[in-house]
Amino acid sequence: MKKVMYLLVVVGFLFVISACGSESATGEEKNDIIVGFGVGTYEEQFRLGIMPILRDMGYNVEMRTFSQNMQLNPAMKEGSIDASIFQSTAYMEGINDELKMEMVGIAYVPSAPQGLYSVRHDSLDAVGDGTTVALPNDPVNQERAVRILEELGWVTVKPDAGKTDFNLNSVELAAYNIDLKVLDPAQILVSLQDVDFGVVNGNYIANADRQITEALKIENTPLEHRIIVSVIDADKDTNWAKDLKVAYESKEFQEYIESESKYDGFIMPDAWE
């Protein structure tokens, strides 16, 4: 009986050690890193431009692509990815509050601005009463989109409008009685034939082999809406996080981006200036 009890204790102890060893602790140094993405442009930038640099540094990199952007931050919280490249600072800060997380941005990436596009019209002069305009349905991207319309004089936005909690109650029509239609950001590009104009996130334009410069109006993207490399705060000073930042700010990555015409019109990181 004593031998049986001893064996059970030993097996239990080994199980605990094994379980603890499999956890991904924050702040640890490692050569195996897992990076998460939504579908599209930023995944391609990383795969073709960043991964070769990290491999030359000695890292083993796994890429995980999620079908919906909303899946990435919960994955970061549970530790199944170490970093993500898909969100802006404004979006990240909203999620930090919502999910009680402590993410930070460690580098900017070449970012696709939003733009106002149309397949029905070749000029903004076509706007008038009854014009339909498609906008993204998530608060952060919707606020960005509405600012484009505000700059055109099509709407006005209340001074107390938020960003991460933005909604159309903060918007008032201005020169024209336009009809604002709210759609999933990924659906606006393929729905342009059904509306007069649509505000499309630039990564969807680039992913469709089209040019940002086709837009009838491109946003003046503020820093808080540019795409970042995000990690858990406790990881920001690790060597692997610092090397990830170095790769994104490197001359080698800059040369790759500038050699690809699909990135014409993207907002480049200030580190390259």
KOLTOR-898238 format. One record per residue: residue number from 1; residue in one letter; x, y, z of N, C-alpha, C in turn. Coordinates in steps of 0.02 Angstrom, whole numbers, plus 50000, padded with zeros to 5 digits. Layout:
REM residues N
ATOM   i aa   nc1   nc2   nc3  cac1  cac2  cac3   cc1   cc2   cc3
ATOM NUM  A     X     Y     Z     X     Y     Z     X     Y     Z
...
This chain:
REM residues 273
ATOM   i aa   nc1   nc2   nc3  cac1  cac2  cac3   cc1   cc2   cc3
ATOM   1  M 50042 49939 50000 50000 50000 50000 50044 50063 50000
ATOM   2  K 50098 50061 50041 50142 50119 50044 50174 50133 49977
ATOM   3  K 50193 50078 49941 50223 50087 49876 50174 50119 49827
ATOM   4  V 50111 50096 49831 50059 50124 49787 50050 50198 49801
ATOM   5  M 50045 50216 49866 50036 50286 49884 50096 50328 49861
ATOM   6  Y 50156 50300 49868 50216 50335 49847 50215 50349 49772
ATOM   7  L 50195 50297 49733 50192 50305 49661 50141 50357 49641
ATOM   8  L 50084 50358 49677 50032 50408 49661 50057 50479 49675
ATOM   9  V 50093 50487 49729 50121 50553 49746 50171 50575 49693
ATOM  10  V 50215 50529 49672 50265 50546 49622 50233 50564 49556
ATOM  11  V 50185 50523 49535 50151 50536 49472 50115 50604 49474
ATOM  12  G 50082 50617 49531 50047 50681 49539 50095 50739 49535
ATOM  13  F 50153 50732 49567 50203 50785 49567 50229 50798 49496
ATOM  14  L 50244 50744 49460 50267 50751 49391 50215 50783 49347
ATOM  15  F 50152 50768 49359 50098 50798 49320 50095 50874 49330
ATOM  16  V 50103 50894 49394 50102 50966 49410 50161 51001 49376
ATOM  17  I 50220 50971 49381 50279 51001 49350 50269 51008 49275
ATOM  18  S 50242 50955 49243 50230 50956 49171 50180 51009 49152
ATOM  19  A 50126 51015 49192 50075 51065 49177 50103 51135 49183
ATOM  20  C 50142 51148 49236 50171 51214 49245 50219 51231 49189
ATOM  21  G 50256 51181 49167 50305 51192 49113 50273 51208 49047
ATOM  22  S 50210 51189 49037 50177 51200 48973 50144 51268 48968
ATOM  23  E 50140 51304 49025 50109 51369 49024 50155 51420 48991
ATOM  24  S 50125 51469 48956 50163 51522 48924 50164 51582 48970
ATOM  25  A 50218 51590 49009 50222 51645 49057 50241 51709 49022
ATOM  26  T 50214 51765 49045 50232 51829 49016 50299 51851 49044
ATOM  27  G 50335 51890 49004 50400 51915 49025 50457 51866 49017
ATOM  28  E 50444 51807 48987 50497 51758 48981 50535 51766 48915
ATOM  29  E 50600 51751 48917 50641 51752 48857 50632 51686 48820
ATOM  30  K 50626 51689 48754 50616 51627 48716 50634 51640 48643
ATOM  31  N 50644 51586 48607 50659 51589 48536 50600 51566 48494
ATOM  32  D 50549 51538 48525 50489 51516 48490 50433 51565 48505
ATOM  33  I 50410 51600 48454 50357 51650 48464 50299 51637 48417
ATOM  34  I 50240 51653 48440 50179 51643 48402 50146 51711 48391
ATOM  35  V 50134 51728 48328 50107 51793 48310 50039 51784 48276
ATOM  36  G 49990 51824 48298 49922 51818 48272 49904 51874 48225
ATOM  37  F 49859 51857 48177 49837 51904 48126 49764 51894 48110
ATOM  38  G 49732 51947 48083 49670 51938 48047 49688 51918 47976
ATOM  39  V 49638 51906 47935 49651 51887 47866 49672 51948 47826
ATOM  40  G 49725 51941 47785 49739 51995 47738 49809 52025 47741
ATOM  41  T 49812 52090 47730 49872 52127 47714 49928 52119 47766
ATOM  42  Y 49911 52126 47830 49963 52127 47881 49994 52058 47890
ATOM  43  E 49955 52007 47878 49982 51939 47879 50032 51930 47823
ATOM  44  E 50016 51956 47763 50062 51949 47706 50126 51989 47717
ATOM  45  Q 50119 52049 47744 50179 52090 47760 50226 52051 47804
ATOM  46  F 50199 52019 47855 50239 51982 47903 50271 51921 47871
ATOM  47  R 50231 51883 47835 50255 51820 47806 50312 51831 47757
ATOM  48  L 50306 51882 47716 50356 51893 47663 50411 51942 47684
ATOM  49  G 50395 51988 47729 50444 52039 47746 50477 52034 47814
ATOM  50  I 50440 52008 47864 50465 52007 47932 50492 51938 47952
ATOM  51  M 50457 51885 47933 50478 51819 47954 50550 51801 47933
ATOM  52  P 50571 51818 47872 50641 51803 47854 50691 51838 47900
ATOM  53  I 50675 51899 47922 50720 51936 47966 50724 51901 48034
ATOM  54  L 50666 51882 48061 50665 51849 48126 50700 51781 48124
ATOM  55  R 50692 51745 48069 50726 51681 48062 50802 51690 48061
ATOM  56  D 50825 51743 48027 50897 51757 48027 50922 51775 48096
ATOM  57  M 50878 51801 48138 50896 51817 48208 50896 51755 48252
ATOM  58  G 50871 51698 48225 50871 51636 48264 50805 51617 48294
ATOM  59  Y 50751 51651 48274 50685 51636 48303 50647 51584 48261
ATOM  60  N 50610 51543 48297 50561 51498 48266 50493 51532 48273
ATOM  61  V 50463 51549 48217 50402 51589 48218 50343 51549 48191
ATOM  62  E 50289 51550 48229 50226 51520 48206 50176 51576 48195
ATOM  63  M 50142 51573 48138 50091 51622 48123 50022 51590 48132
ATOM  64  R 49977 51626 48165 49908 51603 48172 49861 51656 48145
ATOM  65  T 49823 51637 48095 49777 51684 48063 49705 51668 48085
ATOM  66  F 49671 51718 48111 49603 51710 48137 49553 51736 48086
ATOM  67  S 49497 51703 48080 49446 51723 48031 49411 51787 48050
ATOM  68  Q 49411 51804 48115 49379 51865 48139 49427 51902 48186
ATOM  69  N 49433 51967 48176 49480 52006 48217 49463 52003 48291
ATOM  70  M 49399 51996 48307 49379 51995 48378 49406 51934 48416
ATOM  71  Q 49434 51886 48380 49460 51826 48413 49532 51836 48438
ATOM  72  L 49567 51886 48413 49638 51891 48427 49654 51911 48498
ATOM  73  N 49621 51963 48524 49638 51986 48591 49621 51935 48645
ATOM  74  P 49564 51900 48642 49553 51846 48690 49608 51792 48686
ATOM  75  A 49633 51779 48625 49688 51731 48618 49751 51757 48651
ATOM  76  M 49763 51822 48646 49820 51852 48680 49811 51847 48755
ATOM  77  K 49751 51859 48779 49739 51857 48851 49751 51788 48880
ATOM  78  E 49732 51736 48843 49740 51668 48869 49810 51640 48856
ATOM  79  G 49852 51678 48819 49921 51659 48809 49934 51614 48750
ATOM  80  S 49886 51606 48704 49897 51562 48647 49933 51597 48590
ATOM  81  I 49939 51665 48593 49983 51701 48547 50024 51750 48589
ATOM  82  D 50083 51766 48563 50128 51811 48600 50122 51883 48577
ATOM  83  A 50104 51893 48514 50098 51961 48486 50044 51959 48433
ATOM  84  S 50018 52018 48417 49969 52023 48363 49984 52083 48320
ATOM  85  I 49966 52078 48256 49972 52134 48210 49906 52139 48172
ATOM  86  F 49862 52182 48197 49797 52192 48164 49761 52254 48189
ATOM  87  Q 49780 52280 48247 49738 52331 48279 49775 52397 48286
ATOM  88  S 49736 52450 48297 49763 52516 48310 49769 52527 48385
ATOM  89  T 49804 52582 48403 49810 52599 48474 49741 52613 48504
ATOM  90  A 49698 52649 48468 49632 52665 48494 49591 52602 48506
ATOM  91  Y 49593 52555 48458 49557 52492 48466 49584 52453 48525
ATOM  92  M 49650 52449 48530 49682 52411 48583 49663 52439 48652
ATOM  93  E 49663 52504 48658 49647 52534 48723 49574 52520 48743
ATOM  94  G 49530 52519 48694 49461 52501 48708 49455 52429 48732
ATOM  95  I 49492 52385 48701 49491 52314 48720 49523 52304 48788
ATOM  96  N 49576 52342 48802 49608 52338 48868 49556 52351 48923
ATOM  97  D 49514 52401 48912 49462 52417 48962 49409 52362 48964
ATOM  98  E 49390 52338 48905 49335 52289 48901 49355 52222 48930
ATOM  99  L 49415 52198 48914 49437 52132 48935 49484 52133 48995
ATOM 100  K 49494 52192 49023 49539 52198 49081 49608 52171 49065
ATOM 101  M 49635 52195 49008 49701 52174 48986 49750 52232 48993
ATOM 102  E 49815 52216 48984 49867 52267 48985 49911 52258 48924
ATOM 103  M 49883 52270 48865 49921 52267 48803 49953 52335 48789
ATOM 104  V 50010 52334 48754 50043 52395 48733 50066 52386 48660
ATOM 105  G 50075 52442 48626 50103 52440 48559 50178 52450 48562
ATOM 106  I 50215 52411 48524 50288 52417 48526 50317 52442 48460
ATOM 107  A 50277 52443 48407 50301 52469 48343 50241 52482 48298
ATOM 108  Y 50250 52530 48252 50200 52543 48201 50218 52502 48139
ATOM 109  V 50167 52483 48102 50177 52446 48040 50149 52487 47982
ATOM 110  P 50171 52473 47920 50140 52508 47864 50065 52499 47865
ATOM 111  S 50028 52554 47871 49957 52551 47885 49915 52575 47826
ATOM 112  A 49861 52539 47814 49816 52557 47759 49763 52605 47784
ATOM 113  P 49760 52666 47758 49709 52713 47780 49640 52694 47754
ATOM 114  Q 49589 52717 47787 49522 52710 47760 49513 52757 47701
ATOM 115  G 49465 52741 47658 49450 52785 47602 49377 52780 47583
ATOM 116  L 49353 52831 47549 49285 52831 47524 49287 52809 47451
ATOM 117  Y 49252 52753 47437 49254 52723 47370 49184 52719 47341
ATOM 118  S 49182 52712 47275 49119 52704 47240 49129 52667 47175
ATOM 119  V 49080 52626 47156 49080 52597 47089 49025 52629 47046
ATOM 120  R 48982 52666 47078 48928 52700 47043 48948 52769 47017
ATOM 121  H 48994 52801 47053 49011 52871 47038 49087 52878 47034
ATOM 122  D 49108 52925 46992 49179 52939 46987 49197 53007 47016
ATOM 123  S 49150 53038 47051 49163 53103 47081 49121 53111 47145
ATOM 124  L 49148 53148 47192 49110 53163 47253 49053 53211 47240
ATOM 125  D 49054 53243 47182 49000 53290 47164 48933 53255 47155
ATOM 126  A 48934 53189 47151 48871 53151 47142 48829 53148 47206
ATOM 127  V 48856 53171 47262 48819 53168 47325 48758 53214 47322
ATOM 128  G 48705 53193 47355 48644 53233 47358 48595 53201 47406
ATOM 129  D 48536 53230 47412 48484 53200 47455 48469 53129 47432
ATOM 130  G 48467 53083 47479 48453 53013 47462 48515 52972 47447
ATOM 131  T 48574 53003 47446 48637 52966 47436 48647 52915 47492
ATOM 132  T 48666 52854 47474 48679 52802 47524 48755 52795 47535
ATOM 133  V 48774 52792 47598 48845 52785 47616 48852 52729 47666
ATOM 134  A 48893 52680 47650 48905 52623 47695 48963 52638 47743
ATOM 135  L 48952 52622 47806 49002 52634 47859 49016 52569 47896
ATOM 136  P 49076 52561 47925 49091 52502 47966 49047 52501 48028
ATOM 137  N 49035 52440 48054 48990 52434 48111 49025 52436 48179
ATOM 138  D 49092 52429 48181 49125 52431 48247 49141 52504 48264
ATOM 139  P 49136 52522 48328 49141 52592 48348 49204 52628 48325
ATOM 140  V 49263 52597 48333 49325 52632 48317 49330 52648 48242
ATOM 141  N 49316 52599 48200 49319 52611 48128 49262 52655 48103
ATOM 142  Q 49206 52651 48137 49150 52694 48119 49166 52767 48133
ATOM 143  E 49197 52780 48189 49216 52849 48205 49265 52876 48153
ATOM 144  R 49313 52835 48133 49360 52856 48081 49322 52872 48016
ATOM 145  A 49276 52829 47998 49239 52837 47936 49198 52902 47936
ATOM 146  V 49166 52914 47992 49124 52974 47997 49167 53038 47993
ATOM 147  R 49228 53034 48016 49272 53093 48012 49287 53110 47939
ATOM 148  I 49289 53060 47895 49298 53074 47824 49238 53114 47798
ATOM 149  L 49178 53092 47817 49118 53126 47794 49114 53196 47824
ATOM 150  E 49138 53203 47886 49138 53269 47918 49185 53316 47881
ATOM 151  E 49243 53291 47861 49291 53333 47824 49262 53356 47757
ATOM 152  L 49219 53315 47728 49187 53332 47665 49128 53380 47674
ATOM 153  G 49107 53389 47736 49050 53432 47750 48983 53397 47743
ATOM 154  W 48984 53330 47740 48922 53293 47732 48887 53282 47799
ATOM 155  V 48925 53281 47854 48895 53272 47921 48933 53317 47970
ATOM 156  T 48905 53325 48029 48941 53355 48085 48940 53305 48142
ATOM 157  V 48992 53307 48184 48999 53260 48239 48999 53300 48305
ATOM 158  K 48960 53277 48353 48955 53311 48417 49023 53312 48452
ATOM 159  P 49039 53366 48487 49105 53373 48519 49120 53318 48570
ATOM 160  D 49068 53291 48602 49079 53241 48654 49077 53169 48628
ATOM 161  A 49080 53161 48561 49079 53093 48532 49141 53055 48555
ATOM 162  G 49131 52993 48575 49188 52952 48596 49223 52920 48536
ATOM 163  K 49269 52875 48551 49303 52838 48498 49289 52763 48505
ATOM 164  T 49307 52735 48562 49295 52663 48571 49221 52648 48585
ATOM 165  D 49182 52700 48603 49111 52690 48615 49069 52732 48567
ATOM 166  F 49098 52749 48509 49064 52792 48461 49001 52759 48434
ATOM 167  N 48950 52800 48420 48891 52775 48385 48860 52833 48346
ATOM 168  L 48815 52816 48301 48787 52866 48255 48741 52916 48289
ATOM 169  N 48726 52908 48352 48689 52959 48389 48728 53024 48395
ATOM 170  S 48794 53018 48384 48837 53077 48388 48843 53113 48321
ATOM 171  V 48808 53089 48270 48814 53116 48202 48751 53152 48181
ATOM 172  E 48760 53210 48152 48704 53248 48125 48717 53262 48051
ATOM 173  L 48665 53255 48010 48673 53268 47939 48684 53343 47928
ATOM 174  A 48722 53360 47877 48739 53430 47864 48708 53453 47799
ATOM 175  A 48747 53453 47745 48723 53483 47682 48670 53441 47647
ATOM 176  Y 48671 53375 47658 48626 53332 47620 48591 53282 47667
ATOM 177  N 48533 53259 47646 48497 53208 47683 48520 53140 47659
ATOM 178  I 48581 53121 47680 48609 53057 47658 48587 53001 47704
ATOM 179  D 48590 52940 47678 48568 52880 47714 48630 52840 47733
ATOM 180  L 48644 52836 47798 48703 52800 47823 48685 52728 47837
ATOM 181  K 48718 52682 47802 48705 52611 47810 48765 52578 47844
ATOM 182  V 48752 52541 47898 48805 52511 47938 48813 52438 47918
ATOM 183  L 48875 52419 47900 48891 52351 47878 48954 52327 47913
ATOM 184  D 48964 52262 47912 49027 52234 47935 49083 52261 47890
ATOM 185  P 49140 52283 47920 49193 52313 47879 49215 52270 47820
ATOM 186  A 49216 52204 47830 49238 52160 47776 49188 52155 47719
ATOM 187  Q 49126 52177 47730 49074 52171 47679 49065 52233 47637
ATOM 188  I 49094 52289 47659 49080 52352 47623 49108 52352 47553
ATOM 189  L 49168 52327 47544 49198 52327 47477 49156 52287 47427
ATOM 190  V 49131 52229 47448 49092 52187 47402 49020 52211 47396
ATOM 191  S 49002 52261 47437 48933 52287 47435 48930 52356 47401
ATOM 192  L 48984 52379 47372 48984 52446 47343 48934 52454 47286
ATOM 193  Q 48917 52399 47252 48868 52405 47198 48798 52419 47225
ATOM 194  D 48789 52410 47291 48722 52420 47320 48714 52488 47353
ATOM 195  V 48768 52527 47357 48766 52593 47388 48800 52643 47341
ATOM 196  D 48791 52707 47357 48825 52759 47316 48899 52764 47334
ATOM 197  F 48913 52764 47399 48982 52769 47423 48991 52723 47483
ATOM 198  G 49052 52703 47495 49066 52662 47554 49135 52678 47580
ATOM 199  V 49141 52682 47646 49206 52692 47678 49236 52623 47692
ATOM 200  V 49292 52609 47659 49323 52542 47662 49390 52546 47697
ATOM 201  N 49403 52500 47743 49469 52495 47774 49519 52475 47720
ATOM 202  G 49576 52510 47719 49624 52501 47665 49653 52431 47658
ATOM 203  N 49656 52393 47713 49684 52326 47708 49641 52282 47663
ATOM 204  Y 49575 52294 47661 49532 52255 47616 49544 52275 47543
ATOM 205  I 49559 52338 47532 49575 52361 47464 49639 52328 47439
ATOM 206  A 49691 52330 47480 49755 52300 47460 49748 52224 47451
ATOM 207  N 49709 52193 47493 49700 52120 47489 49662 52099 47427
ATOM 208  A 49624 52147 47398 49586 52133 47337 49625 52153 47274
ATOM 209  D 49691 52164 47283 49735 52184 47227 49712 52249 47195
ATOM 210  R 49686 52294 47236 49669 52361 47214 49714 52412 47249
ATOM 211  Q 49711 52474 47228 49755 52526 47255 49718 52573 47302
ATOM 212  I 49751 52590 47357 49723 52640 47403 49707 52704 47366
ATOM 213  T 49749 52721 47317 49742 52783 47280 49680 52786 47236
ATOM 214  E 49643 52731 47230 49580 52732 47193 49525 52769 47231
ATOM 215  A 49535 52782 47295 49483 52813 47336 49468 52883 47311
ATOM 216  L 49405 52903 47318 49385 52971 47302 49405 53019 47358
ATOM 217  K 49415 52992 47418 49438 53031 47475 49474 52983 47523
ATOM 218  I 49535 53000 47541 49574 52959 47588 49578 52996 47655
ATOM 219  E 49570 52959 47709 49572 52991 47775 49642 53017 47792
ATOM 220  N 49643 53068 47833 49705 53091 47863 49713 53052 47929
ATOM 221  T 49744 52993 47924 49743 52946 47979 49784 52971 48039
ATOM 222  P 49752 52983 48096 49790 53003 48156 49831 52945 48182
ATOM 223  L 49881 52962 48222 49927 52911 48248 49891 52856 48285
ATOM 224  E 49838 52873 48321 49803 52824 48363 49766 52772 48321
ATOM 225  H 49758 52784 48256 49723 52737 48213 49770 52698 48166
ATOM 226  R 49835 52707 48175 49882 52670 48134 49893 52601 48166
ATOM 227  I 49907 52552 48125 49913 52482 48148 49978 52473 48186
ATOM 228  I 49974 52435 48240 50032 52424 48284 50046 52350 48294
ATOM 229  V 50107 52336 48316 50124 52271 48344 50107 52275 48418
ATOM 230  S 50062 52233 48441 50042 52236 48511 50063 52172 48548
ATOM 231  V 50083 52183 48611 50103 52128 48655 50076 52144 48725
ATOM 232  I 50078 52094 48769 50062 52106 48839 50117 52149 48870
ATOM 233  D 50097 52196 48912 50144 52244 48941 50204 52210 48974
ATOM 234  A 50192 52155 49007 50247 52120 49041 50299 52092 48993
ATOM 235  D 50281 52087 48928 50327 52060 48878 50367 52113 48840
ATOM 236  K 50350 52176 48849 50377 52228 48804 50453 52235 48808
ATOM 237  D 50483 52217 48866 50555 52224 48874 50594 52159 48863
ATOM 238  T 50559 52107 48840 50595 52045 48824 50635 52055 48760
ATOM 239  N 50686 52013 48751 50727 52018 48691 50686 52003 48628
ATOM 240  W 50640 51954 48633 50602 51937 48573 50556 51994 48552
ATOM 241  A 50527 52031 48600 50485 52088 48583 50527 52144 48554
ATOM 242  K 50585 52156 48582 50629 52208 48556 50652 52190 48485
ATOM 243  D 50666 52127 48472 50687 52106 48405 50630 52111 48355
ATOM 244  L 50569 52099 48378 50511 52107 48335 50504 52180 48314
ATOM 245  K 50515 52225 48360 50515 52297 48345 50571 52314 48296
ATOM 246  V 50630 52288 48308 50687 52300 48264 50672 52278 48193
ATOM 247  A 50641 52220 48186 50625 52194 48120 50577 52240 48083
ATOM 248  Y 50526 52265 48118 50477 52309 48086 50506 52377 48068
ATOM 249  E 50557 52398 48103 50586 52464 48090 50649 52459 48047
ATOM 250  S 50665 52398 48022 50727 52387 47987 50726 52413 47915
ATOM 251  K 50785 52427 47889 50794 52447 47820 50772 52391 47773
ATOM 252  E 50785 52330 47792 50767 52272 47750 50692 52268 47739
ATOM 253  F 50654 52278 47793 50581 52276 47786 50556 52336 47747
ATOM 254  Q 50586 52394 47757 50567 52454 47719 50577 52442 47644
ATOM 255  E 50633 52412 47626 50646 52399 47555 50596 52350 47526
ATOM 256  Y 50575 52300 47565 50524 52254 47541 50458 52290 47527
ATOM 257  I 50436 52331 47576 50372 52366 47568 50374 52413 47508
ATOM 258  E 50428 52450 47502 50433 52499 47448 50440 52467 47379
ATOM 259  S 50456 52402 47378 50462 52367 47314 50396 52340 47289
ATOM 260  E 50344 52342 47332 50279 52314 47315 50229 52370 47301
ATOM 261  S 50204 52374 47239 50159 52429 47220 50093 52426 47258
ATOM 262  K 50075 52368 47284 50011 52362 47321 50010 52406 47384
ATOM 263  Y 50070 52426 47407 50073 52467 47467 50078 52542 47453
ATOM 264  D 50070 52560 47389 50066 52632 47373 50006 52662 47408
ATOM 265  G 50016 52717 47441 49961 52749 47478 49958 52729 47551
ATOM 266  F 49997 52679 47572 49999 52660 47642 50037 52714 47682
ATOM 267  I 50022 52717 47746 50056 52763 47791 50116 52727 47820
ATOM 268  M 50176 52752 47806 50236 52717 47827 50257 52738 47898
ATOM 269  P 50291 52693 47934 50312 52709 48002 50359 52769 48005
ATOM 270  D 50351 52810 48055 50394 52868 48063 50467 52848 48072
ATOM 271  A 50480 52787 48095 50549 52764 48106 50588 52761 48041
ATOM 272  W 50553 52761 47983 50588 52758 47919 50606 52826 47891
ATOM 273  E 50584 52878 47925 50596 52946 47898 50669 52967 47911
